Amino acid sequence: MAIGPEVKDALDAMPARDVERLIDKAQRRLARCFACGTDGAYSATITSRKGGRNSTRASIRICAGCWDRTTLPEARASDG
């Protein structure tokens, strides 16, 4: 898909910091939730501790809805 001349002109007129913010927004918009596939997922770091000693960390992309469903007290109360 080609970028139109009006978009190129607008980008050329923007300060570098604004272009960086636009890139960040575009990357977030394109990110998909690992659980449901929804666009616009956030990056989240999760940690698992086994036996209280070793911890494993991972970074995931997750949408706000899936995050709420798995972290709100109501969700934890209904787990097994």
C-alpha positions as CSV (number, residue, x, y, z in Angstrom):
1,M,0.0,0.0,0.0
2,A,1.5,3.3,-1.0
3,I,1.5,6.3,1.2
4,G,-0.3,9.3,-0.3
5,P,1.5,12.6,-0.8
6,E,-0.7,14.3,1.8
7,V,0.5,11.9,4.4
8,K,4.1,12.3,3.4
9,D,3.7,16.1,3.6
10,A,2.1,15.8,7.1
11,L,4.9,13.6,8.3
12,D,7.5,15.9,6.9
13,A,5.9,18.8,8.8
14,M,5.8,17.0,12.1
15,P,8.6,17.3,14.7
16,A,10.6,14.1,15.2
17,R,9.1,13.5,18.7
18,D,5.6,13.6,17.3
19,V,6.6,11.1,14.6
20,E,8.0,8.8,17.4
21,R,4.7,9.0,19.3
22,L,2.8,8.2,16.1
23,I,5.0,5.2,15.5
24,D,4.3,4.0,19.1
25,K,0.6,4.4,18.6
26,A,0.7,2.5,15.3
27,Q,2.7,-0.4,16.8
28,R,0.3,-0.7,19.7
29,R,-2.7,-0.6,17.3
30,L,-1.2,-3.4,15.3
31,A,-0.4,-5.6,18.3
32,R,-2.7,-8.5,18.8
33,C,-3.8,-10.1,22.1
34,F,-2.3,-13.5,22.6
35,A,-5.5,-14.8,24.2
36,C,-8.3,-13.5,21.9
37,G,-6.5,-12.0,18.9
38,T,-8.0,-8.5,19.4
39,D,-6.0,-5.6,17.9
40,G,-4.7,-2.9,20.2
41,A,-3.1,-5.1,22.9
42,Y,-0.7,-3.8,25.5
43,S,2.6,-5.2,26.5
44,A,2.6,-6.8,30.0
45,T,5.3,-8.5,32.0
46,I,4.2,-11.5,34.0
47,T,6.1,-13.3,36.7
48,S,5.7,-16.8,38.0
49,R,7.3,-17.9,41.2
50,K,7.6,-21.6,42.0
51,G,8.4,-22.4,45.6
52,G,9.1,-18.8,46.4
53,R,12.7,-19.0,45.1
54,N,13.0,-19.0,41.3
55,S,11.0,-16.7,39.2
56,T,10.3,-16.8,35.5
57,R,9.4,-13.7,33.6
58,A,7.8,-13.3,30.3
59,S,6.4,-10.5,28.2
60,I,3.0,-10.9,26.5
61,R,0.6,-8.8,24.5
62,I,-2.8,-8.7,26.0
63,C,-6.0,-6.6,25.5
64,A,-7.6,-4.7,28.4
65,G,-10.6,-7.1,28.4
66,C,-8.6,-10.3,28.8
67,W,-6.4,-8.6,31.4
68,D,-9.5,-7.6,33.4
69,R,-11.1,-11.1,33.0
70,T,-7.9,-12.8,34.5
71,T,-6.8,-10.3,37.1
72,L,-10.0,-8.9,38.7
73,P,-11.0,-10.4,42.1
74,E,-14.2,-11.8,40.6
75,A,-12.1,-13.8,38.0
76,R,-9.8,-15.2,40.7
77,A,-12.7,-16.2,42.9
78,S,-14.2,-18.3,40.1
79,D,-11.0,-20.2,39.3
80,G,-11.1,-23.9,40.2
